[in-house]
């Protein structure tokens, strides 16, 4: 139950931060020029840059989460194989000892 509440509180927090970022982005519509590693980015409104930063952060977090989930599933599959092999060995030893 606590995990459920924590999950929803975290989601609410993310929604609030996203709404705040969008409000700030809409209020700051003046254009700026940003230089990244000596490459100038064309003049864009600050709101577009903020939205791009959020979308980029979401995409990177999703990618990292996907990698984590795939690793966890592969590790889980390997552990399940080991457990199955151990159960088979236990059954074989029980059968051999009962003879």
C-alpha positions as protocol buffer text, in pm:
chain_id: "A"
residue {
  index: 1
  type: UNK
  ca { x: 0 y: 0 z: 0 }
}
residue {
  index: 2
  type: UNK
  ca { x: 284 y: 238 z: 85 }
}
residue {
  index: 3
  type: UNK
  ca { x: 453 y: 167 z: -249 }
}
residue {
  index: 4
  type: UNK
  ca { x: 128 y: 251 z: -427 }
}
residue {
  index: 5
  type: UNK
  ca { x: 101 y: 583 z: -244 }
}
residue {
  index: 6
  type: UNK
  ca { x: 467 y: 666 z: -309 }
}
residue {
  index: 7
  type: UNK
  ca { x: 424 y: 591 z: -678 }
}
residue {
  index: 8
  type: UNK
  ca { x: 124 y: 822 z: -709 }
}
residue {
  index: 9
  type: UNK
  ca { x: 288 y: 1097 z: -504 }
}
residue {
  index: 10
  type: UNK
  ca { x: 591 y: 1079 z: -733 }
}
residue {
  index: 11
  type: UNK
  ca { x: 366 y: 1098 z: -1040 }
}
residue {
  index: 12
  type: UNK
  ca { x: 186 y: 1398 z: -892 }
}
residue {
  index: 13
  type: UNK
  ca { x: 523 y: 1564 z: -826 }
}
residue {
  index: 14
  type: UNK
  ca { x: 631 y: 1503 z: -1187 }
}
residue {
  index: 15
  type: UNK
  ca { x: 307 y: 1650 z: -1319 }
}
residue {
  index: 16
  type: UNK
  ca { x: 349 y: 1957 z: -1098 }
}
residue {
  index: 17
  type: UNK
  ca { x: 708 y: 2009 z: -1214 }
}
residue {
  index: 18
  type: UNK
  ca { x: 604 y: 1967 z: -1578 }
}
residue {
  index: 19
  type: UNK
  ca { x: 321 y: 2217 z: -1543 }
}
residue {
  index: 20
  type: UNK
  ca { x: 554 y: 2463 z: -1369 }
}
residue {
  index: 21
  type: UNK
  ca { x: 812 y: 2424 z: -1647 }
}
residue {
  index: 22
  type: UNK
  ca { x: 547 y: 2480 z: -1914 }
}
residue {
  index: 23
  type: UNK
  ca { x: 418 y: 2792 z: -1738 }
}
residue {
  index: 24
  type: UNK
  ca { x: 771 y: 2929 z: -1709 }
}
residue {
  index: 25
  type: UNK
  ca { x: 836 y: 2841 z: -2072 }
}
residue {
  index: 26
  type: UNK
  ca { x: 523 y: 3019 z: -2193 }
}
residue {
  index: 27
  type: UNK
  ca { x: 602 y: 3328 z: -1989 }
}
residue {
  index: 28
  type: UNK
  ca { x: 957 y: 3347 z: -2132 }
}
residue {
  index: 29
  type: UNK
  ca { x: 905 y: 3375 z: -2504 }
}
residue {
  index: 30
  type: UNK
  ca { x: 1204 y: 3597 z: -2583 }
}
residue {
  index: 31
  type: UNK
  ca { x: 1457 y: 3450 z: -2824 }
}
residue {
  index: 32
  type: UNK
  ca { x: 1807 y: 3352 z: -2717 }
}
residue {
  index: 33
  type: UNK
  ca { x: 2115 y: 3216 z: -2891 }
}
residue {
  index: 34
  type: UNK
  ca { x: 2292 y: 2928 z: -2716 }
}
residue {
  index: 35
  type: UNK
  ca { x: 2637 y: 2798 z: -2800 }
}
residue {
  index: 36
  type: UNK
  ca { x: 2707 y: 2432 z: -2720 }
}
residue {
  index: 37
  type: UNK
  ca { x: 3068 y: 2316 z: -2759 }
}
residue {
  index: 38
  type: UNK
  ca { x: 3139 y: 2618 z: -2982 }
}
residue {
  index: 39
  type: UNK
  ca { x: 2845 y: 2533 z: -3212 }
}
residue {
  index: 40
  type: UNK
  ca { x: 2580 y: 2805 z: -3207 }
}
residue {
  index: 41
  type: UNK
  ca { x: 2218 y: 2692 z: -3195 }
}
residue {
  index: 42
  type: UNK
  ca { x: 1986 y: 2909 z: -3405 }
}
residue {
  index: 43
  type: UNK
  ca { x: 1791 y: 3176 z: -3222 }
}
residue {
  index: 44
  type: UNK
  ca { x: 1492 y: 3009 z: -3054 }
}
residue {
  index: 45
  type: UNK
  ca { x: 1241 y: 3115 z: -2790 }
}
residue {
  index: 46
  type: UNK
  ca { x: 1333 y: 3009 z: -2438 }
}
residue {
  index: 47
  type: UNK
  ca { x: 1005 y: 2818 z: -2418 }
}
residue {
  index: 48
  type: UNK
  ca { x: 1112 y: 2587 z: -2701 }
}
residue {
  index: 49
  type: UNK
  ca { x: 1447 y: 2523 z: -2534 }
}
residue {
  index: 50
  type: UNK
  ca { x: 1283 y: 2439 z: -2200 }
}
residue {
  index: 51
  type: UNK
  ca { x: 1035 y: 2205 z: -2366 }
}
residue {
  index: 52
  type: UNK
  ca { x: 1317 y: 2044 z: -2566 }
}
residue {
  index: 53
  type: UNK
  ca { x: 1518 y: 1995 z: -2246 }
}
residue {
  index: 54
  type: UNK
  ca { x: 1223 y: 1821 z: -2078 }
}
residue {
  index: 55
  type: UNK
  ca { x: 1156 y: 1599 z: -2380 }
}
residue {
  index: 56
  type: UNK
  ca { x: 1525 y: 1513 z: -2408 }
}
residue {
  index: 57
  type: UNK
  ca { x: 1543 y: 1433 z: -2036 }
}
residue {
  index: 58
  type: UNK
  ca { x: 1232 y: 1217 z: -2059 }
}
residue {
  index: 59
  type: UNK
  ca { x: 1375 y: 1029 z: -2357 }
}
residue {
  index: 60
  type: UNK
  ca { x: 1709 y: 968 z: -2184 }
}
residue {
  index: 61
  type: UNK
  ca { x: 1541 y: 854 z: -1863 }
}
residue {
  index: 62
  type: UNK
  ca { x: 1316 y: 619 z: -2060 }
}
residue {
  index: 63
  type: UNK
  ca { x: 1614 y: 475 z: -2246 }
}
residue {
  index: 64
  type: UNK
  ca { x: 1808 y: 418 z: -1924 }
}
residue {
  index: 65
  type: UNK
  ca { x: 1501 y: 264 z: -1762 }
}
residue {
  index: 66
  type: UNK
  ca { x: 1458 y: 31 z: -2062 }
}
residue {
  index: 67
  type: UNK
  ca { x: 1820 y: -83 z: -2032 }
}
residue {
  index: 68
  type: UNK
  ca { x: 1776 y: -143 z: -1658 }
}
residue {
  index: 69
  type: UNK
  ca { x: 1456 y: -345 z: -1713 }
}
residue {
  index: 70
  type: UNK
  ca { x: 1616 y: -560 z: -1986 }
}
residue {
  index: 71
  type: UNK
  ca { x: 1916 y: -634 z: -1764 }
}
residue {
  index: 72
  type: UNK
  ca { x: 1690 y: -721 z: -1471 }
}
residue {
  index: 73
  type: UNK
  ca { x: 1479 y: -955 z: -1686 }
}
residue {
  index: 74
  type: UNK
  ca { x: 1788 y: -1129 z: -1825 }
}
residue {
  index: 75
  type: UNK
  ca { x: 1928 y: -1170 z: -1474 }
}
residue {
  index: 76
  type: UNK
  ca { x: 1590 y: -1300 z: -1354 }
}
residue {
  index: 77
  type: UNK
  ca { x: 1577 y: -1552 z: -1641 }
}
residue {
  index: 78
  type: UNK
  ca { x: 1925 y: -1679 z: -1553 }
}
residue {
  index: 79
  type: UNK
  ca { x: 1832 y: -1715 z: -1185 }
}
residue {
  index: 80
  type: UNK
  ca { x: 1514 y: -1903 z: -1279 }
}
residue {
  index: 81
  type: UNK
  ca { x: 1725 y: -2146 z: -1485 }
}
residue {
  index: 82
  type: UNK
  ca { x: 1955 y: -2199 z: -1188 }
}
residue {
  index: 83
  type: UNK
  ca { x: 1660 y: -2258 z: -954 }
}
residue {
  index: 84
  type: UNK
  ca { x: 1508 y: -2505 z: -1200 }
}
residue {
  index: 85
  type: UNK
  ca { x: 1839 y: -2691 z: -1228 }
}
residue {
  index: 86
  type: UNK
  ca { x: 1871 y: -2698 z: -849 }
}
residue {
  index: 87
  type: UNK
  ca { x: 1516 y: -2834 z: -810 }
}
residue {
  index: 88
  type: UNK
  ca { x: 1587 y: -3102 z: -1069 }
}
residue {
  index: 89
  type: UNK
  ca { x: 1904 y: -3197 z: -883 }
}
residue {
  index: 90
  type: UNK
  ca { x: 1714 y: -3214 z: -552 }
}
residue {
  index: 91
  type: UNK
  ca { x: 1447 y: -3436 z: -708 }
}
residue {
  index: 92
  type: UNK
  ca { x: 1715 y: -3660 z: -860 }
}
residue {
  index: 93
  type: UNK
  ca { x: 1894 y: -3692 z: -525 }
}
residue {
  index: 94
  type: UNK
  ca { x: 1566 y: -3768 z: -343 }
}
residue {
  index: 95
  type: UNK
  ca { x: 1486 y: -4039 z: -594 }
}
residue {
  index: 96
  type: UNK
  ca { x: 1835 y: -4186 z: -564 }
}
residue {
  index: 97
  type: UNK
  ca { x: 1825 y: -4186 z: -181 }
}
residue {
  index: 98
  type: UNK
  ca { x: 1485 y: -4352 z: -165 }
}
residue {
  index: 99
  type: UNK
  ca { x: 1603 y: -4655 z: -363 }
}
